[in-house]
Amino acid sequence: MPATRKYDQHHLLYMADEKSEEFRRFILENRELIETILKEEKEKLNASEKLDQKKEEAKEKAKELNDTVLSVLSDDEVQKHFITGCLEFVHLFEALIKAIPMSPDTREVVDQYEEARDKTVRNIIAVGAKDKMDNINVDEAPKKQSRPKSEKKKVESIPINDVKKKKKTE
């Protein structure tokens, strides 16, 4: 690389404005350095773009995964088995507690806990049922308009003998 001279910013602007031979010589003398700087800037820009692209891809993958997990967990069949499994685990835990030998004081605490739990569950169910009943929309059946009794058509009855007599006379 040829020997380079140091130029200050004002000197470079003067050379660029004048389009002098000195500016041309500066570019030629420092061509490799300028190309290296431009190449590094281009690589930084490409790396930044690649990083942004990777970030967007990661966001999309995370969103897809989130949507998949939510759709799986919100499936009615999965919910039914999940709740059933949780209840089975609670029953297993309860059976284990009953099978464990413990002092009368500890047994009393466990019994109080179970009583409080059962009361809480009953209250939750009662509140949920009340809320559901309060929020059910019941459409009223349309009322039938009944005619006043005087307007109802009455079926006219004709004695059979009268009909036979009319036919004979005709």
Beta strands, then each sheet from edge to edge (+ up, - down):
end
